[in-house]
Amino acid sequence: METKLSDYREAETATEKKVKVTFQPLNVTVEGEKGESVLEIALRHDIPLEHNCGGNCACTTCHVIVKGGMEHLSEMEDEEDDMLDKAKGLTLTSRLGCQAHVYGDVIVEIPRK
């Protein structure tokens, strides 16, 4: 069977849509689709990330600390910024997993509750 150039392009495009998220302290790296939230990626791979409000930016249970790749996340909106003020263990690189959409490889820490 002959492989066409279009087959290679499709494979490259599929690879370009993938991102890697490493969850610490579990030291587990999983793949997701560009544009998915940290929470969506975690849930699909059975990573234990709490989300009491169902990912609606109404609580802080999906709080994560970005350890690498902050530039690969969506910008923080005012609603997330306001909600994060209530998060336990807040840091300068804290984000809500439900609001942080991934566009490149990132490393996040799930804080101990």
C-alpha positions as CSV (number, residue, x, y, z in Angstrom):
1,M,0.0,0.0,0.0
2,E,1.3,3.4,-1.0
3,T,1.5,6.2,1.6
4,K,0.4,9.6,0.3
5,L,1.8,12.9,1.3
6,S,-1.7,13.8,2.7
7,D,-1.4,10.9,5.1
8,Y,1.7,12.4,6.6
9,R,0.1,15.8,6.8
10,E,-2.9,14.4,8.6
11,A,-0.6,12.6,11.1
12,E,1.3,15.8,11.7
13,T,-1.9,17.8,12.2
14,A,-3.2,15.3,14.8
15,T,0.2,15.5,16.6
16,E,0.1,19.3,16.6
17,K,-3.3,19.2,18.3
18,K,-2.0,17.2,21.3
19,V,-0.6,18.7,24.5
20,K,1.0,17.0,27.5
21,V,0.1,17.8,31.1
22,T,2.2,16.5,33.9
23,F,0.4,16.2,37.2
24,Q,2.6,16.4,40.4
25,P,3.1,15.0,43.0
26,L,1.7,11.9,41.0
27,N,4.4,12.4,38.4
28,V,2.0,11.3,35.7
29,T,2.1,12.8,32.2
30,V,-1.0,12.5,30.0
31,E,-2.1,13.8,26.6
32,G,-4.9,16.1,25.9
33,E,-6.3,18.2,23.1
34,K,-5.2,21.8,22.6
35,G,-7.8,24.1,24.1
36,E,-9.1,21.6,26.8
37,S,-8.9,22.7,30.4
38,V,-6.6,21.1,32.9
39,L,-9.6,19.7,34.6
40,E,-11.0,18.1,31.5
41,I,-7.7,16.4,30.8
42,A,-7.4,15.2,34.4
43,L,-10.9,13.7,34.4
44,R,-10.4,11.9,31.1
45,H,-7.3,10.2,32.5
46,D,-8.7,9.5,36.0
47,I,-6.4,12.0,37.7
48,P,-7.9,12.8,41.1
49,L,-8.6,16.5,40.8
50,E,-11.6,17.7,42.9
51,H,-14.3,19.8,41.1
52,N,-17.2,20.3,43.5
53,C,-18.9,22.9,41.3
54,G,-18.6,20.8,38.1
55,G,-16.0,23.0,36.5
56,N,-18.1,26.2,36.6
57,C,-15.7,28.6,38.3
58,A,-17.9,28.6,41.4
59,C,-15.5,27.1,43.9
60,T,-11.7,26.5,44.3
61,T,-11.5,22.8,44.7
62,C,-9.8,22.3,41.3
63,H,-7.0,24.7,42.3
64,V,-3.6,23.8,40.8
65,I,-0.2,25.3,41.0
66,V,1.6,25.8,37.6
67,K,5.2,24.6,37.9
68,G,6.1,24.9,34.2
69,G,4.5,26.1,31.0
70,M,2.4,29.0,32.3
71,E,2.8,30.6,28.9
72,H,1.0,27.6,27.4
73,L,-2.2,28.4,29.4
74,S,-5.1,30.7,28.5
75,E,-5.0,34.0,30.2
76,M,-6.8,34.4,33.5
77,E,-10.2,36.0,33.4
78,D,-11.4,38.4,36.2
79,E,-13.9,35.8,37.4
80,E,-11.1,33.2,38.0
81,D,-8.9,35.8,39.6
82,D,-11.7,36.8,42.0
83,M,-12.4,33.1,42.9
84,L,-8.7,32.2,43.4
85,D,-8.5,34.7,46.2
86,K,-10.5,32.2,48.2
87,A,-8.2,29.2,47.4
88,K,-6.2,27.6,50.3
89,G,-2.5,27.7,49.6
90,L,-2.7,30.4,46.9
91,T,0.6,31.1,45.1
92,L,1.7,33.5,42.3
93,T,1.2,30.6,39.8
94,S,-2.1,29.3,41.1
95,R,-4.9,28.6,38.5
96,L,-8.3,26.9,38.6
97,G,-8.1,23.7,36.6
98,C,-11.5,24.3,35.1
99,Q,-10.5,27.7,33.7
100,A,-6.9,27.1,32.6
101,H,-7.1,25.9,29.0
102,V,-3.9,24.2,27.7
103,Y,-2.2,25.2,24.4
104,G,1.2,23.6,25.0
105,D,2.9,21.3,27.5
106,V,2.5,22.2,31.1
107,I,3.4,20.9,34.6
108,V,0.9,21.4,37.4
109,E,0.9,20.4,41.0
110,I,-2.3,19.4,42.8
111,P,-2.0,20.8,46.3
112,R,-2.7,18.6,49.2
113,K,-6.0,19.5,50.9
